[in-house]
Amino acid sequence: MTQSQKASGFRSLMGGVALAIATLGLPSQPAFAQVTAFKQAVAESASADRDIAAFYRETGFAPIWTGDSDIHRARRAALLQAVSRASLYGLPADKYHPDVLRGKLASVQGERALGALEVELSETLVLFSRHMQTGVLNPQKVTNGIKREAPLRDPITYLRDFTSGDPDAFFRTIVPTSAEYTRLIRAKFELERVVASGGWGALVQTDKVSPGDSGAAVVALRNRLIAMGYLDRSNSATYDNALQKAVQDYQVDQGLEPDGVAGAATLRAINVPASERLKSVLVAMERERWFNRPRGARHVLVNIPDFKARIIDNDKVTFETRSVVGKDTPDRETPEFSDVMEYMEINPYWNVPRSIASEEYLPAMRRNPYAAGHLQVIDGRGRVVPRSSINFARYSGRTFPFNLRQPPSDKNALGLVKFMFPNKYNIYLHDTPAKSLFSNEVRAFSHGCVRLNDPFDFAYELLSRQTDDPVDFFQTRLQSGQNIRVPLDEPVPVHLIYRTAYTDAKGRLKFRADIYGRDAMVYRALQNAGVALTSVQG
């Protein structure tokens, strides 16, 4: 804000002070003579923040913190206690300066200093409340792949809500209420205890450990799994049945093939330090704050690094299937956002995205006009154009005037059904003829859309709310071979999220690889914002 803007804002505020005083019926002397030094300081200090300034105009510039009443003392105590506990929630504790505020409250002298401190306390309340409720970072400024918008509130509403009720109760209302956030807080506390006690023990120094093996590597593996809670205490130095079962349970939680053999991928995961896992949980908590909004009693949840799509009904998973997501290249990563699924398309056409048409197919058609013969060439009026009538060599990717389309078939790139939540990113869920890809542990192969391993069952579950026989309903339309759009009677919210750390309903913590490197970027941004790792002694 420029000096002239600040001056203008201050003059506006002072006019508000004068009006407020006039409204109180004070003697009709020049208004500014009636303005106390305290209110002048409040107006001057608040002038840089439109919302805080508006709040104090509403209240006639009365103190909400610095008075002598019980409610003022209760507000000060509640704020200082809340910001002193900021690190418990993975927030940047040093941003709120609780010790500095305590010192100022104990030593403040003079009306002007008191007015400035009044506004500083309000600024602290607004900053802390926003961080707690909707996150420290602006998600879209972290990386281009995060399209999600945090559900920001008008800052003035925090001040209004805080002053209209019990101060301690207010701070409970701004904590995200999702069960996942609560479980992540518990997981954070437990990981901090592990870090403080030195971690999970010695690393497993080998490339592979198999059932029947014995020796130092088996002991190290056993001890880490005991420390992680996957195995009861034992002195066995042999890879026995109990250890094999623990390895399988661990593999399931890490999204690995549960073969019971501690191979390279399993050992890489087991050897990740507790401090690194704690970073993932801090990032997950920040992401949960960005996602602090109603998700829908029924909704679809796709966790990109987990390679799973789920239907959630009243916080319970009612359907789950493997998914393939976008390849780890800047132009193909699956973005993070939420939208609403409106319909499914049975026997879909694949309208080739412009980037794929110009970069992948057009060069081949320049060399051979009949290349990619499974695709139709479509003009601007939606008509199929014979290839013999087109000189493909005339066109560049920028000037190519046609669209490419693949008709419905079991060879269609979208398979036999797609699920549409229209969005500007052209992302949707769909079937695929490339079924073999679902057998991979890491399933990042698509151009950005989400492919489903069990799309028919997914469709049956969605249709179960609007027809008594969803299987027959779907199959009848599928067997027609015709392109058919089926609207959903109740549109379903779809959330594409990115969690490398998350919990199940029992609170067990699970981790996934940071396939796009996004969580590393989020953590660096949190560090730059002042978030720090902490540990808990005991």
C-alpha positions as CSV (number, residue, x, y, z in Angstrom):
1,M,0.0,0.0,0.0
2,T,1.4,3.4,-1.0
3,Q,1.7,6.3,1.5
4,S,-1.0,8.2,-0.2
5,Q,-3.3,5.2,0.0
6,K,-2.6,4.8,3.7
7,A,-3.2,8.5,4.3
8,S,-6.5,8.3,2.4
9,G,-7.5,5.2,4.4
10,F,-6.6,7.0,7.6
11,R,-8.6,10.1,6.7
12,S,-11.6,7.8,6.0
13,L,-11.2,6.1,9.3
14,M,-11.0,9.3,11.2
15,G,-14.2,10.4,9.5
16,G,-15.7,7.3,10.8
17,V,-14.4,8.0,14.3
18,A,-15.9,11.5,14.2
19,L,-19.2,10.1,12.9
20,A,-19.2,7.5,15.7
21,I,-18.6,10.1,18.3
22,A,-21.2,12.4,16.9
23,T,-23.7,9.6,17.0
24,L,-23.0,9.2,20.7
25,G,-24.3,12.8,21.3
26,L,-21.1,14.3,22.5
27,P,-20.7,18.1,22.6
28,S,-20.7,19.7,19.2
29,Q,-17.1,20.9,19.2
30,P,-14.9,20.1,16.2
31,A,-15.1,16.3,15.8
32,F,-11.4,15.6,15.7
33,A,-10.9,17.3,19.0
34,Q,-13.2,14.7,20.6
35,V,-11.2,11.8,19.2
36,T,-9.2,10.1,21.9
37,A,-5.6,9.3,21.4
38,F,-6.5,5.6,21.7
39,K,-9.1,5.8,18.9
40,Q,-6.7,7.8,16.7
41,A,-4.1,5.1,17.2
42,V,-6.6,2.4,16.4
43,A,-7.7,4.2,13.2
44,E,-4.2,4.8,12.1
45,S,-3.0,1.3,12.8
46,A,-6.0,-0.3,11.2
47,S,-5.9,1.8,8.1
48,A,-3.6,-0.6,6.2
49,D,-6.1,-3.4,6.5
50,R,-9.5,-2.8,4.9
51,D,-11.3,-5.6,6.8
52,I,-9.9,-4.7,10.2
53,A,-10.6,-1.1,9.6
54,A,-14.2,-1.9,8.6
55,F,-14.7,-3.9,11.8
56,Y,-13.5,-1.1,14.0
57,R,-15.8,1.4,12.2
58,E,-18.7,-1.0,13.0
59,T,-17.8,-1.0,16.7
60,G,-17.2,2.7,17.0
61,F,-13.4,2.0,17.5
62,A,-14.1,0.4,20.9
63,P,-11.5,-1.9,22.3
64,I,-12.1,-5.6,22.0
65,W,-8.8,-6.7,23.7
66,T,-7.4,-3.9,25.7
67,G,-10.2,-3.0,28.1
68,D,-10.3,-3.9,31.8
69,S,-13.4,-6.1,31.9
70,D,-13.6,-9.8,32.4
71,I,-14.5,-10.4,28.7
72,H,-11.4,-8.4,27.5
73,R,-9.2,-10.5,29.8
74,A,-10.9,-13.7,28.6
75,R,-10.3,-12.7,25.0
76,R,-6.6,-11.9,25.6
77,A,-6.1,-15.2,27.4
78,A,-7.9,-17.3,24.8
79,L,-5.9,-15.7,21.9
80,L,-2.5,-16.1,23.6
81,Q,-3.3,-19.7,24.6
82,A,-4.4,-20.6,21.0
83,V,-1.4,-19.1,19.2
84,S,1.0,-20.6,21.8
85,R,-0.2,-24.0,20.7
86,A,0.1,-23.3,16.9
87,S,2.9,-25.8,16.4
88,L,0.6,-28.6,17.5
89,Y,-1.3,-28.0,14.3
90,G,1.7,-27.7,12.1
91,L,1.4,-23.9,11.9
92,P,4.2,-21.3,11.8
93,A,4.3,-20.5,15.6
94,D,6.7,-17.6,15.2
95,K,4.3,-15.8,12.9
96,Y,2.0,-15.0,15.9
97,H,4.6,-13.8,18.5
98,P,2.8,-14.9,21.6
99,D,5.7,-14.0,23.9
100,V,6.1,-10.6,22.3
101,L,2.4,-9.9,22.7
102,R,2.6,-11.0,26.4
103,G,5.5,-8.6,26.9
104,K,3.6,-5.7,25.3
105,L,0.5,-6.3,27.3
106,A,2.5,-6.3,30.5
107,S,4.4,-3.1,29.7
108,V,2.3,-1.0,27.3
109,Q,2.0,2.6,28.4
110,G,0.0,5.4,26.9
111,E,-3.2,5.6,24.9
112,R,-1.5,5.6,21.5
113,A,0.6,2.5,22.3
114,L,-2.5,0.8,23.6
115,G,-4.4,1.6,20.4
116,A,-1.6,0.2,18.3
117,L,-1.5,-3.0,20.4
118,E,-5.3,-3.3,20.1
119,V,-5.0,-3.6,16.3
120,E,-2.0,-5.9,16.5
121,L,-4.0,-8.4,18.6
122,S,-6.8,-8.2,16.0
123,E,-4.3,-8.8,13.2
124,T,-2.9,-11.8,15.0
125,L,-6.4,-13.2,15.5
126,V,-7.2,-12.9,11.8
127,L,-3.9,-14.3,10.6
128,F,-4.0,-17.3,13.0
129,S,-7.7,-18.0,12.3
130,R,-7.1,-18.0,8.5
131,H,-4.1,-20.3,8.8
132,M,-5.9,-22.7,11.1
133,Q,-9.0,-22.9,9.1
134,T,-8.0,-22.7,5.4
135,G,-4.2,-23.1,5.4
136,V,-0.9,-21.2,5.6
137,L,-0.3,-21.2,1.8
138,N,-2.2,-20.2,-1.3
139,P,-2.2,-23.7,-2.9
140,Q,-2.2,-22.3,-6.5
141,K,1.0,-20.4,-5.9
142,V,2.9,-23.6,-4.8
143,T,2.8,-25.4,-8.2
144,N,0.7,-25.3,-11.4
145,G,-0.6,-28.8,-10.8
146,I,-2.6,-27.6,-7.8
147,K,-5.8,-26.0,-9.1
148,R,-7.6,-26.2,-5.8
149,E,-8.9,-23.0,-4.2
150,A,-8.8,-22.8,-0.4
151,P,-12.2,-21.8,1.0
152,L,-11.1,-18.4,2.3
153,R,-13.4,-16.4,4.5
154,D,-13.7,-12.7,4.7
155,P,-11.3,-11.7,7.5
156,I,-13.9,-9.4,9.1
157,T,-16.1,-12.5,9.9
158,Y,-13.4,-13.9,12.2
159,L,-13.5,-10.7,14.3
160,R,-17.3,-10.6,14.3
161,D,-17.6,-14.3,15.3
162,F,-14.9,-14.0,18.0
163,T,-16.5,-11.0,19.7
164,S,-20.0,-12.4,19.5
165,G,-19.5,-15.4,21.7
166,D,-17.3,-17.4,24.0
167,P,-13.6,-16.8,23.1
168,D,-12.4,-20.3,23.9
169,A,-15.3,-21.8,21.9
170,F,-14.4,-19.7,18.9
171,F,-11.0,-21.4,18.5
172,R,-12.6,-24.8,18.6
173,T,-14.9,-23.7,15.7
174,I,-12.1,-22.8,13.3
175,V,-10.3,-26.2,13.6
176,P,-11.1,-28.4,10.5
177,T,-13.7,-30.9,11.6
178,S,-12.9,-33.7,9.2
179,A,-12.1,-37.1,10.8
180,E,-9.0,-37.2,8.6
181,Y,-7.6,-34.0,10.1
182,T,-8.2,-35.2,13.7
183,R,-6.4,-38.5,12.9
184,L,-3.5,-36.6,11.2
185,I,-3.0,-34.6,14.3
186,R,-2.7,-37.8,16.4
187,A,-0.3,-39.2,13.8
188,K,1.8,-36.0,13.9
189,F,2.1,-36.2,17.7
190,E,3.1,-39.9,17.6
191,L,5.7,-39.3,14.9
192,E,7.1,-36.4,17.0
193,R,7.5,-38.8,19.9
194,V,9.3,-41.2,17.6
195,V,11.7,-38.5,16.3
196,A,12.4,-37.3,19.8
197,S,13.3,-40.9,20.9
198,G,15.7,-41.3,18.0
199,G,13.6,-42.8,15.2
200,W,12.7,-46.4,14.4
201,G,16.1,-47.9,14.8
202,A,18.9,-49.0,12.6
203,L,18.4,-49.1,8.8
204,V,18.1,-52.4,7.0
205,Q,21.4,-52.5,5.1
206,T,20.7,-54.9,2.3
207,D,18.9,-55.2,-1.1
208,K,16.5,-57.9,-0.2
209,V,15.3,-60.0,2.7
210,S,13.2,-63.1,2.1
211,P,11.3,-65.7,4.3
212,G,13.8,-68.2,5.8
213,D,16.7,-65.7,5.8
214,S,18.5,-64.9,9.1
215,G,21.2,-62.5,10.2
216,A,21.7,-58.8,11.0
217,A,19.5,-57.5,8.2
218,V,16.6,-59.7,9.5
219,V,17.1,-58.3,13.0
220,A,17.1,-54.7,11.7
221,L,14.0,-55.4,9.7
222,R,12.3,-57.0,12.7
223,N,13.2,-54.1,15.0
224,R,12.0,-51.4,12.6
225,L,8.7,-53.2,12.1
226,I,8.3,-53.6,15.9
227,A,9.0,-49.9,16.4
228,M,6.4,-49.0,13.7
229,G,3.8,-51.2,15.4
230,Y,3.5,-54.0,12.8
231,L,5.1,-56.7,14.9
232,D,5.0,-57.8,18.6
233,R,8.3,-57.9,20.4
234,S,10.5,-60.8,19.5
235,N,14.1,-61.9,19.7
236,S,14.0,-64.1,16.6
237,A,16.8,-63.5,14.1
238,T,15.0,-65.6,11.4
239,Y,12.6,-64.3,8.8
240,D,9.7,-66.4,10.2
241,N,5.9,-66.4,9.5
242,A,5.3,-63.6,12.0
243,L,7.8,-61.4,10.3
244,Q,6.4,-62.3,6.8
245,K,2.9,-61.3,8.0
246,A,4.2,-58.0,9.3
247,V,6.0,-57.3,6.0
248,Q,2.8,-58.0,4.1
249,D,0.7,-55.7,6.4
250,Y,3.3,-53.0,5.9
251,Q,3.3,-53.5,2.1
252,V,-0.5,-53.1,2.0
253,D,-0.3,-49.8,3.9
254,Q,2.4,-48.6,1.5
255,G,0.5,-49.6,-1.6
256,L,3.1,-52.2,-2.5
257,E,2.5,-55.8,-3.7
258,P,1.9,-57.8,-0.5
259,D,4.2,-60.7,-1.4
260,G,5.8,-60.9,2.0
261,V,9.3,-60.4,0.6
262,A,11.2,-57.3,1.6
263,G,12.6,-56.3,-1.8
264,A,14.1,-53.1,-3.0
265,A,10.8,-51.0,-3.0
266,T,9.7,-52.3,0.4
267,L,13.1,-51.6,2.0
268,R,13.2,-48.1,0.5
269,A,9.9,-47.4,2.2
270,I,10.9,-49.1,5.5
271,N,14.2,-47.1,5.6
272,V,12.5,-43.7,5.2
273,P,13.3,-41.8,8.5
274,A,10.5,-40.9,10.8
275,S,11.4,-37.2,10.3
276,E,10.6,-37.5,6.6
277,R,7.3,-39.2,7.4
278,L,6.5,-36.3,9.8
279,K,7.1,-33.8,6.9
280,S,4.5,-35.8,4.8
281,V,2.0,-35.5,7.6
282,L,2.5,-31.8,8.0
283,V,1.9,-31.4,4.3
284,A,-1.2,-33.6,4.5
285,M,-2.6,-31.4,7.4
286,E,-2.0,-28.2,5.3
287,R,-3.8,-29.9,2.3
288,E,-6.6,-30.9,4.6
289,R,-7.0,-27.2,5.5
290,W,-7.2,-26.3,1.9
291,F,-9.9,-28.9,1.5
292,N,-11.9,-27.7,4.5
293,R,-15.4,-27.6,3.0
294,P,-18.4,-29.9,2.7
295,R,-17.5,-32.8,0.4
296,G,-20.9,-34.3,-0.2
297,A,-22.7,-37.1,1.7
298,R,-21.9,-39.1,-1.4
299,H,-18.8,-38.2,-3.3
300,V,-16.0,-39.6,-5.5
301,L,-12.5,-39.3,-4.1
302,V,-9.4,-39.9,-6.2
303,N,-6.1,-39.8,-4.3
304,I,-3.7,-39.4,-7.2
305,P,-0.5,-40.9,-5.6
306,D,-2.6,-43.8,-4.2
307,F,-3.8,-44.8,-7.7
308,K,-7.3,-45.5,-6.3
309,A,-10.8,-44.1,-6.9
310,R,-13.4,-44.4,-4.2
311,I,-17.1,-43.7,-3.8
312,I,-17.7,-42.4,-0.3
313,D,-21.1,-42.5,1.4
314,N,-21.5,-40.7,4.7
315,D,-17.7,-41.0,5.4
316,K,-17.6,-44.7,4.5
317,V,-16.0,-46.2,1.5
318,T,-18.7,-48.1,-0.5
319,F,-16.7,-48.7,-3.6
320,E,-13.0,-48.8,-4.5
321,T,-11.1,-49.5,-7.7
322,R,-7.6,-49.1,-9.0
323,S,-6.8,-46.2,-11.1
324,V,-4.2,-45.0,-13.7
325,V,-3.3,-41.3,-13.5
326,G,-1.3,-38.8,-15.5
327,K,2.3,-39.5,-16.4
328,D,5.0,-37.7,-14.5
329,T,5.7,-35.0,-17.1
330,P,4.6,-31.3,-16.8
331,D,2.0,-31.6,-19.5
332,R,0.4,-34.8,-18.4
333,E,0.2,-34.7,-14.6
334,T,-3.3,-35.1,-13.2
335,P,-4.3,-31.8,-11.6
336,E,-5.9,-31.4,-8.2
337,F,-9.4,-29.8,-8.1
338,S,-13.0,-30.5,-7.2
339,D,-16.1,-30.5,-9.5
340,V,-19.4,-32.2,-9.9
341,M,-20.1,-35.3,-11.9
342,E,-23.3,-34.7,-14.0
343,Y,-23.5,-37.7,-16.3
344,M,-21.9,-40.8,-17.7
345,E,-21.4,-41.5,-21.4
346,I,-21.8,-45.2,-22.5
347,N,-20.0,-46.1,-25.8
348,P,-18.3,-42.8,-25.8
349,Y,-16.5,-41.0,-28.7
350,W,-13.0,-40.0,-27.9
351,N,-12.5,-36.4,-29.0
352,V,-8.7,-36.2,-29.3
353,P,-7.4,-33.3,-27.3
354,R,-5.9,-30.6,-29.5
355,S,-2.4,-31.0,-28.0
356,I,-2.4,-34.7,-28.8
357,A,-3.8,-34.2,-32.3
358,S,-1.3,-31.6,-33.3
359,E,1.8,-33.1,-31.5
360,E,1.3,-36.8,-32.0
361,Y,-1.1,-37.5,-34.9
362,L,-0.7,-34.6,-37.3
363,P,3.0,-35.3,-38.0
364,A,2.2,-38.9,-38.9
365,M,-0.6,-37.8,-41.1
366,R,1.7,-35.4,-43.0
367,R,3.8,-38.4,-43.9
368,N,0.9,-40.7,-44.6
369,P,-2.7,-39.3,-44.8
370,Y,-4.1,-42.6,-43.8
371,A,-2.0,-43.0,-40.6
372,A,-4.0,-43.5,-37.3
373,G,-6.8,-45.0,-39.4
374,H,-8.9,-45.6,-36.2
375,L,-9.6,-41.8,-36.1
376,Q,-12.2,-39.8,-38.0
377,V,-11.4,-36.3,-39.2
378,I,-14.2,-33.9,-38.3
379,D,-14.8,-30.4,-39.7
380,G,-16.1,-27.4,-37.8
381,R,-19.7,-28.5,-38.5
382,G,-19.3,-31.9,-37.0
383,R,-19.1,-33.8,-40.4
384,V,-16.7,-36.6,-41.1
385,V,-14.2,-35.5,-43.8
386,P,-12.7,-38.1,-46.2
387,R,-8.9,-38.1,-45.8
388,S,-8.4,-38.2,-49.5
389,S,-9.8,-34.6,-49.7
390,I,-7.2,-33.2,-47.2
391,N,-3.6,-32.1,-47.9
392,F,-2.3,-32.6,-44.4
393,A,1.1,-31.2,-45.4
394,R,-0.4,-27.8,-45.7
395,Y,-1.1,-27.5,-42.0
396,S,0.9,-26.9,-38.8
397,G,-0.4,-27.8,-35.3
398,R,-1.6,-24.1,-35.0
399,T,-3.4,-23.9,-38.4
400,F,-4.9,-27.5,-38.6
401,P,-8.7,-26.7,-39.0
402,F,-10.0,-30.2,-38.2
403,N,-10.7,-32.2,-35.1
404,L,-9.9,-35.9,-34.6
405,R,-12.4,-38.3,-33.1
406,Q,-12.4,-42.0,-32.4
407,P,-15.9,-43.7,-32.7
408,P,-17.3,-46.0,-30.0
409,S,-15.8,-49.5,-29.8
410,D,-14.0,-51.7,-27.4
411,K,-10.8,-50.4,-28.8
412,N,-11.7,-46.8,-28.0
413,A,-9.1,-45.0,-26.0
414,L,-11.8,-44.2,-23.4
415,G,-13.0,-47.8,-23.3
416,L,-16.8,-48.3,-23.1
417,V,-17.8,-45.6,-20.6
418,K,-16.7,-42.3,-19.3
419,F,-17.8,-40.2,-16.3
420,M,-18.1,-36.5,-16.9
421,F,-17.7,-33.6,-14.5
422,P,-17.2,-30.9,-17.1
423,N,-14.2,-28.7,-16.2
424,K,-11.8,-26.4,-18.0
425,Y,-8.9,-28.9,-17.6
426,N,-10.7,-31.5,-19.7
427,I,-10.2,-34.1,-17.0
428,Y,-12.6,-37.0,-16.4
429,L,-12.8,-40.6,-15.3
430,H,-13.1,-43.4,-17.9
431,D,-12.6,-47.0,-18.9
432,T,-9.6,-48.1,-21.0
433,P,-8.7,-51.0,-23.2
434,A,-5.2,-51.0,-21.7
435,K,-6.1,-53.3,-18.8
436,S,-2.5,-54.5,-18.3
437,L,-1.5,-51.2,-16.8
438,F,-3.5,-51.8,-13.6
439,S,-1.1,-54.6,-12.6
440,N,1.7,-52.1,-12.0
441,E,2.3,-50.7,-8.5
442,V,3.0,-47.2,-9.9
443,R,0.3,-46.4,-12.4
444,A,1.1,-43.0,-13.9
445,F,0.6,-43.5,-17.6
446,S,-2.3,-41.4,-18.9
447,H,-2.4,-37.9,-20.5
448,G,-4.0,-36.6,-17.3
449,C,-7.4,-38.2,-17.1
450,V,-8.1,-41.0,-14.5
451,R,-8.6,-44.5,-15.9
452,L,-10.6,-47.0,-13.8
453,N,-9.9,-50.7,-13.5
454,D,-13.6,-51.6,-12.8
455,P,-15.6,-48.9,-14.7
456,F,-18.7,-51.0,-15.1
457,D,-18.9,-51.7,-11.4
458,F,-18.3,-48.0,-10.7
459,A,-21.2,-47.2,-13.1
460,Y,-23.5,-49.8,-11.4
461,E,-22.8,-48.2,-8.0
462,L,-23.5,-44.7,-9.3
463,L,-26.7,-45.9,-11.0
464,S,-27.9,-47.8,-7.9
465,R,-29.4,-44.6,-6.6
466,Q,-31.7,-44.1,-9.6
467,T,-32.7,-47.6,-10.9
468,D,-33.7,-50.8,-9.3
469,D,-31.5,-52.9,-11.7
470,P,-28.4,-50.8,-12.5
471,V,-26.7,-53.8,-14.2
472,D,-29.4,-54.4,-16.7
473,F,-29.9,-50.6,-17.2
474,F,-26.2,-50.2,-18.0
475,Q,-25.7,-53.3,-20.1
476,T,-28.8,-52.8,-22.2
477,R,-27.4,-49.4,-23.3
478,L,-23.9,-50.8,-23.7
479,Q,-25.0,-53.6,-25.9
480,S,-26.7,-51.2,-28.3
481,G,-23.3,-50.0,-29.4
482,Q,-24.8,-46.5,-29.6
483,N,-23.3,-43.4,-27.9
484,I,-25.7,-42.8,-25.0
485,R,-25.5,-40.1,-22.4
486,V,-27.0,-41.0,-19.0
487,P,-27.6,-38.1,-16.6
488,L,-27.2,-38.7,-12.9
489,D,-30.4,-37.8,-11.1
490,E,-28.3,-36.6,-8.2
491,P,-25.0,-35.1,-9.4
492,V,-22.0,-36.4,-7.4
493,P,-19.1,-34.2,-6.2
494,V,-15.7,-35.4,-7.5
495,H,-12.5,-34.5,-5.6
496,L,-9.1,-35.1,-7.1
497,I,-6.7,-34.9,-4.2
498,Y,-3.0,-35.6,-3.6
499,R,-2.0,-37.2,-0.4
500,T,1.3,-39.0,0.2
501,A,0.3,-39.4,3.9
502,Y,-3.3,-40.3,4.9
503,T,-5.1,-42.5,7.4
504,D,-7.7,-45.2,7.3
505,A,-10.8,-45.2,9.4
506,K,-8.9,-47.0,12.3
507,G,-6.3,-44.3,12.3
508,R,-3.5,-46.3,10.8
509,L,-1.1,-44.1,8.9
510,K,-0.4,-44.9,5.2
511,F,2.2,-43.4,2.9
512,R,2.6,-43.1,-0.8
513,A,5.4,-41.9,-3.1
514,D,5.5,-38.3,-4.1
515,I,5.1,-39.2,-7.8
516,Y,5.0,-35.6,-9.1
517,G,7.2,-34.0,-6.4
518,R,4.3,-31.7,-5.3
519,D,4.5,-32.5,-1.6
520,A,8.2,-31.7,-1.6
521,M,7.3,-28.3,-3.0
522,V,4.5,-27.8,-0.5
523,Y,6.8,-28.6,2.4
524,R,9.5,-26.2,1.2
525,A,6.8,-23.5,0.9
526,L,5.7,-24.3,4.5
527,Q,9.3,-24.1,5.7
528,N,9.6,-20.7,4.0
529,A,6.4,-19.6,5.7
530,G,7.9,-20.6,9.1
531,V,6.6,-24.1,9.7
532,A,9.2,-26.2,11.5
533,L,9.5,-29.8,12.6
534,T,9.0,-30.3,16.3
535,S,9.5,-33.3,18.6
536,V,7.8,-34.5,21.7
537,Q,9.9,-35.7,24.6
538,G,8.7,-38.8,26.5
